[in-house]
């Protein structure tokens, strides 16, 4: 039945290919419920992304992500077939928030379930100049038992030649102590489109510390990282900013040239070891029952080149500096 449900979902995606258009006023954000498992995020009457939370998915995702002029910046696979795309890592789908070592349950690499992150409740869905979508999710382990409650708020807005997603997730341990063992496989991640990946294209990672390319950025800490490239002679980029109130700020980066762009504050020891440090210091975030941790990021999808100075200004505004 699970396979049948997944096939139905994939067929629907292939048939409809995303959101339905809706008229709106400039810069206004609207939410459109599309069936029982998808909420379309409309900005200026165009589909910016869709929040998808079907029971056939191992975790909720935002898919696809687009730029203000409609350029798709995420890979289609495994939900949509795009000619010439790579088909590795089928668990990398759109924009997702998850982690692979949680009390021995792997929430990152799995394409079947359990474990699974499930929508429990939509708390708020309100459009406007800034659109607010707040939900409650639960993380179920490999025994199908709830480990964590996730209170997630996503704020969508449009600016000059750019879209913003202000993402905050508070994870709270339920009835047992929860340990996030250090691993590179996490956490706030985007699988980018083939044309935007750094490998074999002109695209390039840059960080707030002045480093460039996967070689120098992977496994380091930074307030922000951007990945900027060109599509049909148009410069397009995705920047991820880490808020100072977020756990283990500034985050470590699992930024890969093949197209995975991930901020991972909890992989500390693995990254330190990978960078050649002699005495890695495990972070091993531990939440006792009822205790919480905040993870907050801003995704800035922009058209037209952005310098490091311009991105730092955007970060400072987000961080309240």
Helices and strands as residue ranges (DSSP letters): H 2-16, E 29-33, E 38-43, E 46-52, E 61-62, E 95-99, E 116-126, E 130-140, E 146-159, E 162-173, E 178-180, E 186-191, E 204-207, H 213-217, E 224-231, E 234-242, E 253-255, E 260-263, H 268-274, E 285-287, E 292-303, H 308-319
